[in-house]
Amino acid sequence: MDGTKKPVLGILGGLGPMATAYFYELLIAHTEASCDQDHIDILINSHATTPDRTAFIMGKSKDDPLHVMVEDLKRMKIYGADLVAIPCNTAHYFYDKLKASTDLPILNIMEETAACLSSLGVKKAGILATDGTVMTGTYDRYLAAHDIDCLRPDEAGQKTIMHIIYDEIKNGKKPDVDAFLAVADGLRRQGAEALILGCTELSLIKKEHPLPPCFIDSLDVLADSTIRACGKHAIGFDFRLA
């Protein structure tokens, strides 16, 4: 031990809880470590009662999750966090306001995913995510910064994705993988070279079911970026499309 202070990671989680737990698993599994002390020091704020992000964004609820997340950021700073990761894509609709509320660095899952796709030479990417992410075009500006077009499912396909996220995965049920892949195939027919798992609940599909290499999991990308931001070496990630 060299006595140098190691950065403490704060995870603004619970959005939802299973995705937060999986993100923690990814950090452990993909950090090069030979003993406990080689891993990242982490504070996990799993605030499951944070108001639903998509419901508020889409005007279906007046319960604003922003102030809850801002208070959680303040709490994590008090507890010693040096930087923050948010394993929820939809929450990044509020990213600019969250960033303005704190001096803690906040990794941006969408920015990191767009940069990953750019490094792979992708020019057209399909987005699989909540209505709160897809309908508001939250990913679009990050992809556009890398000259990547963002393709979306048709109306029926988007309803299928929302059903899978909310009625199946968040409800503790097994997702209809065939229905999920059918929506993905529709995006491929539109010309998508890569498909973004742009909701961390959808990342749980990849955890249980092997997916074709055209899928890029935003949670994997965030985990890789987070490990490196904490001064560790990330192992085992393979961001390739073939």
TORKOL-4160 file (C-alpha; in steps of 0.2 Angstrom, whole numbers, padded with zeros to 4 digits, m for minus):
242
<pt num="1" X="0000" Y="0000" Z="0000"/>
<pt num="2" X="0007" Y="0017" Z="m0005"/>
<pt num="3" X="m0004" Y="0027" Z="0006"/>
<pt num="4" X="m0011" Y="0037" Z="m0009"/>
<pt num="5" X="m0029" Y="0041" Z="m0007"/>
<pt num="6" X="m0040" Y="0030" Z="m0018"/>
<pt num="7" X="m0055" Y="0038" Z="m0027"/>
<pt num="8" X="m0072" Y="0034" Z="m0019"/>
<pt num="9" X="m0085" Y="0031" Z="m0032"/>
<pt num="10" X="m0103" Y="0036" Z="m0029"/>
<pt num="11" X="m0117" Y="0026" Z="m0038"/>
<pt num="12" X="m0133" Y="0036" Z="m0040"/>
<pt num="13" X="m0144" Y="0020" Z="m0041"/>
<pt num="14" X="m0160" Y="0012" Z="m0037"/>
<pt num="15" X="m0166" Y="0017" Z="m0055"/>
<pt num="16" X="m0170" Y="0003" Z="m0055"/>
<pt num="17" X="m0162" Y="m0008" Z="m0041"/>
<pt num="18" X="m0158" Y="m0024" Z="m0052"/>
<pt num="19" X="m0149" Y="m0013" Z="m0064"/>
<pt num="20" X="m0139" Y="m0005" Z="m0050"/>
<pt num="21" X="m0135" Y="m0022" Z="m0043"/>
<pt num="22" X="m0129" Y="m0028" Z="m0060"/>
<pt num="23" X="m0118" Y="m0012" Z="m0063"/>
<pt num="24" X="m0110" Y="m0016" Z="m0046"/>
<pt num="25" X="m0107" Y="m0034" Z="m0052"/>
<pt num="26" X="m0099" Y="m0028" Z="m0068"/>
<pt num="27" X="m0087" Y="m0016" Z="m0059"/>
<pt num="28" X="m0081" Y="m0031" Z="m0048"/>
<pt num="29" X="m0080" Y="m0043" Z="m0062"/>
<pt num="30" X="m0071" Y="m0032" Z="m0074"/>
<pt num="31" X="m0058" Y="m0023" Z="m0062"/>
<pt num="32" X="m0041" Y="m0031" Z="m0063"/>
<pt num="33" X="m0038" Y="m0036" Z="m0045"/>
<pt num="34" X="m0029" Y="m0050" Z="m0036"/>
<pt num="35" X="m0036" Y="m0046" Z="m0019"/>
<pt num="36" X="m0050" Y="m0036" Z="m0011"/>
<pt num="37" X="m0040" Y="m0021" Z="m0009"/>
<pt num="38" X="m0037" Y="m0019" Z="m0028"/>
<pt num="39" X="m0055" Y="m0016" Z="m0030"/>
<pt num="40" X="m0064" Y="0001" Z="m0031"/>
<pt num="41" X="m0071" Y="0009" Z="m0015"/>
<pt num="42" X="m0089" Y="0012" Z="m0019"/>
<pt num="43" X="m0104" Y="0021" Z="m0010"/>
<pt num="44" X="m0120" Y="0014" Z="m0017"/>
<pt num="45" X="m0136" Y="0025" Z="m0016"/>
<pt num="46" X="m0150" Y="0014" Z="m0021"/>
<pt num="47" X="m0164" Y="0026" Z="m0019"/>
<pt num="48" X="m0178" Y="0015" Z="m0026"/>
<pt num="49" X="m0192" Y="0027" Z="m0021"/>
<pt num="50" X="m0185" Y="0040" Z="m0033"/>
<pt num="51" X="m0200" Y="0045" Z="m0044"/>
<pt num="52" X="m0201" Y="0037" Z="m0061"/>
<pt num="53" X="m0191" Y="0046" Z="m0073"/>
<pt num="54" X="m0201" Y="0042" Z="m0089"/>
<pt num="55" X="m0218" Y="0045" Z="m0081"/>
<pt num="56" X="m0212" Y="0063" Z="m0076"/>
<pt num="57" X="m0203" Y="0067" Z="m0093"/>
<pt num="58" X="m0218" Y="0061" Z="m0103"/>
<pt num="59" X="m0230" Y="0072" Z="m0092"/>
<pt num="60" X="m0239" Y="0057" Z="m0085"/>
<pt num="61" X="m0233" Y="0061" Z="m0067"/>
<pt num="62" X="m0230" Y="0078" Z="m0058"/>
<pt num="63" X="m0218" Y="0069" Z="m0046"/>
<pt num="64" X="m0201" Y="0077" Z="m0051"/>
<pt num="65" X="m0186" Y="0065" Z="m0048"/>
<pt num="66" X="m0173" Y="0079" Z="m0051"/>
<pt num="67" X="m0174" Y="0086" Z="m0033"/>
<pt num="68" X="m0172" Y="0068" Z="m0026"/>
<pt num="69" X="m0157" Y="0065" Z="m0036"/>
<pt num="70" X="m0149" Y="0081" Z="m0032"/>
<pt num="71" X="m0151" Y="0078" Z="m0013"/>
<pt num="72" X="m0144" Y="0061" Z="m0016"/>
<pt num="73" X="m0129" Y="0069" Z="m0024"/>
<pt num="74" X="m0126" Y="0080" Z="m0009"/>
<pt num="75" X="m0128" Y="0065" Z="0002"/>
<pt num="76" X="m0114" Y="0056" Z="m0007"/>
<pt num="77" X="m0102" Y="0070" Z="m0007"/>
<pt num="78" X="m0105" Y="0071" Z="0012"/>
<pt num="79" X="m0101" Y="0053" Z="0013"/>
<pt num="80" X="m0085" Y="0055" Z="0003"/>
<pt num="81" X="m0088" Y="0051" Z="m0015"/>
<pt num="82" X="m0076" Y="0059" Z="m0027"/>
<pt num="83" X="m0085" Y="0055" Z="m0043"/>
<pt num="84" X="m0102" Y="0048" Z="m0048"/>
<pt num="85" X="m0109" Y="0036" Z="m0060"/>
<pt num="86" X="m0128" Y="0034" Z="m0064"/>
<pt num="87" X="m0133" Y="0017" Z="m0071"/>
<pt num="88" X="m0149" Y="0023" Z="m0078"/>
<pt num="89" X="m0150" Y="0030" Z="m0096"/>
<pt num="90" X="m0167" Y="0039" Z="m0093"/>
<pt num="91" X="m0160" Y="0049" Z="m0079"/>
<pt num="92" X="m0148" Y="0057" Z="m0090"/>
<pt num="93" X="m0162" Y="0068" Z="m0097"/>
<pt num="94" X="m0158" Y="0078" Z="m0081"/>
<pt num="95" X="m0139" Y="0076" Z="m0083"/>
<pt num="96" X="m0135" Y="0095" Z="m0086"/>
<pt num="97" X="m0145" Y="0100" Z="m0071"/>
<pt num="98" X="m0138" Y="0087" Z="m0060"/>
<pt num="99" X="m0120" Y="0092" Z="m0066"/>
<pt num="100" X="m0124" Y="0110" Z="m0062"/>
<pt num="101" X="m0130" Y="0105" Z="m0044"/>
<pt num="102" X="m0113" Y="0098" Z="m0039"/>
<pt num="103" X="m0094" Y="0100" Z="m0041"/>
<pt num="104" X="m0093" Y="0081" Z="m0041"/>
<pt num="105" X="m0088" Y="0074" Z="m0058"/>
<pt num="106" X="m0102" Y="0064" Z="m0066"/>
<pt num="107" X="m0099" Y="0051" Z="m0079"/>
<pt num="108" X="m0111" Y="0052" Z="m0093"/>
<pt num="109" X="m0117" Y="0035" Z="m0100"/>
<pt num="110" X="m0124" Y="0042" Z="m0116"/>
<pt num="111" X="m0108" Y="0052" Z="m0120"/>
<pt num="112" X="m0097" Y="0037" Z="m0116"/>
<pt num="113" X="m0108" Y="0026" Z="m0127"/>
<pt num="114" X="m0108" Y="0038" Z="m0142"/>
<pt num="115" X="m0089" Y="0039" Z="m0141"/>
<pt num="116" X="m0088" Y="0020" Z="m0140"/>
<pt num="117" X="m0099" Y="0018" Z="m0156"/>
<pt num="118" X="m0089" Y="0032" Z="m0165"/>
<pt num="119" X="m0073" Y="0022" Z="m0161"/>
<pt num="120" X="m0081" Y="0007" Z="m0170"/>
<pt num="121" X="m0084" Y="0018" Z="m0185"/>
<pt num="122" X="m0103" Y="0017" Z="m0183"/>
<pt num="123" X="m0113" Y="0030" Z="m0193"/>
<pt num="124" X="m0131" Y="0023" Z="m0189"/>
<pt num="125" X="m0136" Y="0017" Z="m0172"/>
<pt num="126" X="m0153" Y="0010" Z="m0167"/>
<pt num="127" X="m0159" Y="0015" Z="m0149"/>
<pt num="128" X="m0168" Y="0003" Z="m0138"/>
<pt num="129" X="m0174" Y="0012" Z="m0122"/>
<pt num="130" X="m0188" Y="0020" Z="m0113"/>
<pt num="131" X="m0201" Y="0032" Z="m0120"/>
<pt num="132" X="m0192" Y="0045" Z="m0109"/>
<pt num="133" X="m0176" Y="0042" Z="m0118"/>
<pt num="134" X="m0182" Y="0039" Z="m0136"/>
<pt num="135" X="m0196" Y="0051" Z="m0137"/>
<pt num="136" X="m0186" Y="0066" Z="m0130"/>
<pt num="137" X="m0171" Y="0062" Z="m0141"/>
<pt num="138" X="m0159" Y="0062" Z="m0127"/>
<pt num="139" X="m0147" Y="0051" Z="m0135"/>
<pt num="140" X="m0148" Y="0060" Z="m0151"/>
<pt num="141" X="m0137" Y="0075" Z="m0147"/>
<pt num="142" X="m0123" Y="0064" Z="m0140"/>
<pt num="143" X="m0123" Y="0053" Z="m0156"/>
<pt num="144" X="m0125" Y="0068" Z="m0167"/>
<pt num="145" X="m0109" Y="0075" Z="m0159"/>
<pt num="146" X="m0100" Y="0060" Z="m0167"/>
<pt num="147" X="m0110" Y="0061" Z="m0184"/>
<pt num="148" X="m0120" Y="0046" Z="m0179"/>
<pt num="149" X="m0138" Y="0045" Z="m0185"/>
<pt num="150" X="m0150" Y="0039" Z="m0171"/>
<pt num="151" X="m0164" Y="0027" Z="m0178"/>
<pt num="152" X="m0179" Y="0023" Z="m0167"/>
<pt num="153" X="m0192" Y="0008" Z="m0167"/>
<pt num="154" X="m0209" Y="0011" Z="m0175"/>
<pt num="155" X="m0223" Y="0015" Z="m0163"/>
<pt num="156" X="m0228" Y="m0004" Z="m0161"/>
<pt num="157" X="m0210" Y="m0008" Z="m0158"/>
<pt num="158" X="m0208" Y="0005" Z="m0145"/>
<pt num="159" X="m0223" Y="m0001" Z="m0136"/>
<pt num="160" X="m0216" Y="m0018" Z="m0135"/>
<pt num="161" X="m0199" Y="m0012" Z="m0128"/>
<pt num="162" X="m0209" Y="m0002" Z="m0114"/>
<pt num="163" X="m0219" Y="m0018" Z="m0110"/>
<pt num="164" X="m0203" Y="m0028" Z="m0109"/>
<pt num="165" X="m0195" Y="m0015" Z="m0098"/>
<pt num="166" X="m0209" Y="m0011" Z="m0086"/>
<pt num="167" X="m0221" Y="m0025" Z="m0086"/>
<pt num="168" X="m0208" Y="m0039" Z="m0087"/>
<pt num="169" X="m0191" Y="m0034" Z="m0081"/>
<pt num="170" X="m0196" Y="m0021" Z="m0068"/>
<pt num="171" X="m0210" Y="m0033" Z="m0063"/>
<pt num="172" X="m0198" Y="m0047" Z="m0059"/>
<pt num="173" X="m0204" Y="m0057" Z="m0074"/>
<pt num="174" X="m0194" Y="m0066" Z="m0088"/>
<pt num="175" X="m0193" Y="m0054" Z="m0103"/>
<pt num="176" X="m0200" Y="m0060" Z="m0120"/>
<pt num="177" X="m0183" Y="m0061" Z="m0129"/>
<pt num="178" X="m0191" Y="m0066" Z="m0146"/>
<pt num="179" X="m0202" Y="m0050" Z="m0145"/>
<pt num="180" X="m0186" Y="m0040" Z="m0141"/>
<pt num="181" X="m0176" Y="m0047" Z="m0155"/>
<pt num="182" X="m0190" Y="m0044" Z="m0167"/>
<pt num="183" X="m0190" Y="m0025" Z="m0163"/>
<pt num="184" X="m0171" Y="m0025" Z="m0165"/>
<pt num="185" X="m0172" Y="m0034" Z="m0182"/>
<pt num="186" X="m0184" Y="m0019" Z="m0187"/>
<pt num="187" X="m0170" Y="m0007" Z="m0183"/>
<pt num="188" X="m0157" Y="m0017" Z="m0192"/>
<pt num="189" X="m0169" Y="m0017" Z="m0208"/>
<pt num="190" X="m0169" Y="0002" Z="m0206"/>
<pt num="191" X="m0150" Y="0002" Z="m0208"/>
<pt num="192" X="m0144" Y="0002" Z="m0190"/>
<pt num="193" X="m0126" Y="m0004" Z="m0190"/>
<pt num="194" X="m0126" Y="m0006" Z="m0171"/>
<pt num="195" X="m0140" Y="m0007" Z="m0158"/>
<pt num="196" X="m0139" Y="0002" Z="m0141"/>
<pt num="197" X="m0146" Y="m0006" Z="m0126"/>
<pt num="198" X="m0150" Y="0011" Z="m0120"/>
<pt num="199" X="m0160" Y="0006" Z="m0104"/>
<pt num="200" X="m0151" Y="m0003" Z="m0090"/>
<pt num="201" X="m0165" Y="m0014" Z="m0088"/>
<pt num="202" X="m0162" Y="m0021" Z="m0105"/>
<pt num="203" X="m0144" Y="m0024" Z="m0100"/>
<pt num="204" X="m0152" Y="m0038" Z="m0089"/>
<pt num="205" X="m0157" Y="m0047" Z="m0105"/>
<pt num="206" X="m0139" Y="m0048" Z="m0111"/>
<pt num="207" X="m0134" Y="m0054" Z="m0094"/>
<pt num="208" X="m0146" Y="m0069" Z="m0096"/>
<pt num="209" X="m0147" Y="m0072" Z="m0115"/>
<pt num="210" X="m0132" Y="m0071" Z="m0127"/>
<pt num="211" X="m0136" Y="m0057" Z="m0140"/>
<pt num="212" X="m0128" Y="m0054" Z="m0157"/>
<pt num="213" X="m0112" Y="m0044" Z="m0158"/>
<pt num="214" X="m0122" Y="m0029" Z="m0166"/>
<pt num="215" X="m0128" Y="m0025" Z="m0148"/>
<pt num="216" X="m0118" Y="m0012" Z="m0138"/>
<pt num="217" X="m0123" Y="m0012" Z="m0120"/>
<pt num="218" X="m0123" Y="0006" Z="m0112"/>
<pt num="219" X="m0120" Y="m0002" Z="m0095"/>
<pt num="220" X="m0105" Y="m0011" Z="m0101"/>
<pt num="221" X="m0098" Y="0005" Z="m0108"/>
<pt num="222" X="m0102" Y="0015" Z="m0092"/>
<pt num="223" X="m0093" Y="0001" Z="m0081"/>
<pt num="224" X="m0078" Y="0001" Z="m0092"/>
<pt num="225" X="m0077" Y="0020" Z="m0092"/>
<pt num="226" X="m0080" Y="0020" Z="m0073"/>
<pt num="227" X="m0066" Y="0008" Z="m0069"/>
<pt num="228" X="m0054" Y="0018" Z="m0079"/>
<pt num="229" X="m0059" Y="0034" Z="m0071"/>
<pt num="230" X="m0056" Y="0027" Z="m0054"/>
<pt num="231" X="m0038" Y="0023" Z="m0060"/>
<pt num="232" X="m0040" Y="0005" Z="m0062"/>
<pt num="233" X="m0037" Y="m0007" Z="m0077"/>
<pt num="234" X="m0053" Y="m0014" Z="m0085"/>
<pt num="235" X="m0053" Y="m0032" Z="m0091"/>
<pt num="236" X="m0064" Y="m0043" Z="m0101"/>
<pt num="237" X="m0074" Y="m0030" Z="m0111"/>
<pt num="238" X="m0074" Y="m0033" Z="m0130"/>
<pt num="239" X="m0083" Y="m0019" Z="m0139"/>
<pt num="240" X="m0084" Y="m0026" Z="m0157"/>
<pt num="241" X="m0098" Y="m0027" Z="m0169"/>
<pt num="242" X="m0092" Y="m0044" Z="m0177"/>
